[in-house]
């Protein structure tokens, strides 16, 4: 019998003084157990940081954007919620 991998999910709140890209980098680094500067893959290889920040600033409510980065599925919503799924 083959077992499927267990997905784990972590939810973060984007602080008022943070950009969406800062929040993503902080959350991913925390989950990966490394410093932000130690992330070996630049965020721009997964998503355009300027576009992500513009989306977050302009968006409200439940609209969200999703992408994969550093082995995580990342979802950023206009409500200020950031979800990482392994």
TAWO-V752245 format. One record per residue. N is the residue number from 1. SS is DSSP state (H for helix, E for strand, L for the rest). PSI is psi in whole degrees, 0 to 359 (999 if undefined). NEAR is the number of other C-alpha atoms within 12 Angstrom. Layout:
n->N ss->SS psi->PSI near->NEAR
n->N ss->SS psi->PSI near->NEAR
This chain:
n->1 ss->L psi->128 near->3
n->2 ss->L psi->130 near->4
n->3 ss->L psi->143 near->5
n->4 ss->L psi->151 near->6
n->5 ss->L psi->149 near->7
n->6 ss->L psi->124 near->8
n->7 ss->L psi->139 near->12
n->8 ss->L psi->146 near->14
n->9 ss->E psi->140 near->18
n->10 ss->E psi->135 near->22
n->11 ss->E psi->134 near->24
n->12 ss->E psi->158 near->26
n->13 ss->E psi->130 near->25
n->14 ss->L psi->121 near->28
n->15 ss->L psi->153 near->18
n->16 ss->L psi->329 near->14
n->17 ss->L psi->13 near->12
n->18 ss->L psi->146 near->18
n->19 ss->L psi->165 near->26
n->20 ss->H psi->320 near->41
n->21 ss->H psi->321 near->34
n->22 ss->H psi->317 near->26
n->23 ss->H psi->318 near->34
n->24 ss->H psi->312 near->47
n->25 ss->H psi->317 near->37
n->26 ss->H psi->315 near->28
n->27 ss->H psi->315 near->37
n->28 ss->H psi->316 near->39
n->29 ss->H psi->317 near->26
n->30 ss->H psi->312 near->21
n->31 ss->H psi->325 near->26
n->32 ss->H psi->349 near->23
n->33 ss->L psi->31 near->14
n->34 ss->L psi->168 near->16
n->35 ss->L psi->157 near->15
n->36 ss->H psi->319 near->23
n->37 ss->H psi->348 near->16
n->38 ss->H psi->359 near->16
n->39 ss->L psi->123 near->22
n->40 ss->L psi->350 near->18
n->41 ss->L psi->123 near->18
n->42 ss->L psi->144 near->20
n->43 ss->H psi->326 near->31
n->44 ss->H psi->346 near->19
n->45 ss->H psi->345 near->13
n->46 ss->L psi->326 near->22
n->47 ss->L psi->152 near->27
n->48 ss->L psi->112 near->18
n->49 ss->H psi->321 near->22
n->50 ss->H psi->319 near->16
n->51 ss->H psi->320 near->19
n->52 ss->H psi->315 near->30
n->53 ss->H psi->319 near->25
n->54 ss->H psi->317 near->18
n->55 ss->H psi->311 near->26
n->56 ss->H psi->318 near->34
n->57 ss->H psi->323 near->25
n->58 ss->H psi->341 near->17
n->59 ss->L psi->151 near->21
n->60 ss->L psi->155 near->17
n->61 ss->L psi->225 near->15
n->62 ss->L psi->359 near->15
n->63 ss->L psi->143 near->19
n->64 ss->E psi->164 near->24
n->65 ss->E psi->142 near->28
n->66 ss->E psi->148 near->24
n->67 ss->E psi->167 near->26
n->68 ss->E psi->138 near->23
n->69 ss->E psi->130 near->29
n->70 ss->L psi->34 near->30
n->71 ss->L psi->7 near->21
n->72 ss->E psi->148 near->27
n->73 ss->E psi->125 near->26
n->74 ss->E psi->133 near->35
n->75 ss->E psi->124 near->37
n->76 ss->E psi->123 near->40
n->77 ss->E psi->155 near->32
n->78 ss->L psi->345 near->26
n->79 ss->L psi->357 near->25
n->80 ss->L psi->14 near->32
n->81 ss->E psi->140 near->30
n->82 ss->E psi->123 near->37
n->83 ss->E psi->129 near->31
n->84 ss->E psi->131 near->34
n->85 ss->E psi->131 near->26
n->86 ss->L psi->999 near->21
